[in-house]
Amino acid sequence: MASPTRDLFLDMMAAERGAAQNTLTAYRRDLDDLGAFLAKRGRALDAADASDLRAYLKSLALAGLSPRTQARRLSALTQFHRFLFTEGRRADDPSQGLDSPRLGRPLPKYLSKTQVTRLIETAHAQEGWQGLRLAALLELLYAAGLRVSELVGLPLAALAKDAPHLIVKGKGNKERLVPLGEPARQALERWRQARLDWLDGQDSKWLFPAKAKGGGPLRRAAFARDLKGLAAKAGLKPAQVSPHVLRHSFASHLLAGGADLRVVQTLLGHADIATTQIYTHLQDDHLKGLVKRHHPLAAKK
């Protein structure tokens, strides 16, 4: 059954806040769900008290709704009751003080080692200077776990000849040393030679200049586009591949291989280890395997 105050609230959202039709539909659906719950408790939609609203939110959790859906329902009922209070239709706002559900942080998306290998091999199979540049970018991104802005913005001076590491300037202009493996160093050396020929005597301070000779650094969007094209050639879904996914893959594979979390934090350039801890869920299988192999009581009898 429609509620007059619900309709007034939706009219306000449309007229004063310019809410889109999809937003209005979602609010209507959420408030109707709350109204049905309250009706079972003998309450009208605009007559709920704080205990009614807490009971409703508890019922959402018990029903197995995701924290994000619970948060959306909470937002709808909070705005509705704030509207009733500010319009003088209620003397109080029972939604004040309600606890939001813990949303948590989304787990990082990453590629398997097989998928990364296929991507790198496909990059090396590309011809010309574009292929050499793409291979160097990909090898470096996966070997060092750089942010895409750090990668495309590398000055030529960041890579000393035959140096076993890279000097990276990250957030807050903080510099860090990132060790490079042999495959990345070889790919970078091949690109450095091709880069000299490609620039044809012109100077550029960037390790990866843009396509226009003598211009600025390679644009992030251009690299992301080339990477998705490469993913398609490698038989991977382009939507699953991005520079940040490869950064996640770098961290995930290091931790799965037994690397210390503090080391991964340093390599990624995270100021706070809490940011790095999002990857620890990936250690679960590795730790279970260690326990099964080495704990005296874990062996099958």
JOGI-V678447 format. One record per helix or strand of 3 or more residues. SS is the DSSP state (A for helix, B for strand). FROM is the first residue (numbers start at 0). LEN is the number of residues. If there is no record, write none. Layout:
BEGIN
ss:SS from:FROM len:LEN
ss:SS from:FROM len:LEN
END
This chain:
BEGIN
ss:A from:3 len:13
ss:A from:20 len:20
ss:A from:44 len:3
ss:A from:49 len:13
ss:A from:66 len:20
ss:A from:112 len:12
ss:A from:127 len:17
ss:A from:147 len:5
ss:A from:155 len:3
ss:B from:164 len:5
ss:A from:170 len:3
ss:B from:174 len:5
ss:A from:181 len:18
ss:A from:219 len:14
ss:A from:237 len:3
ss:A from:242 len:14
ss:A from:260 len:8
ss:A from:272 len:22
END
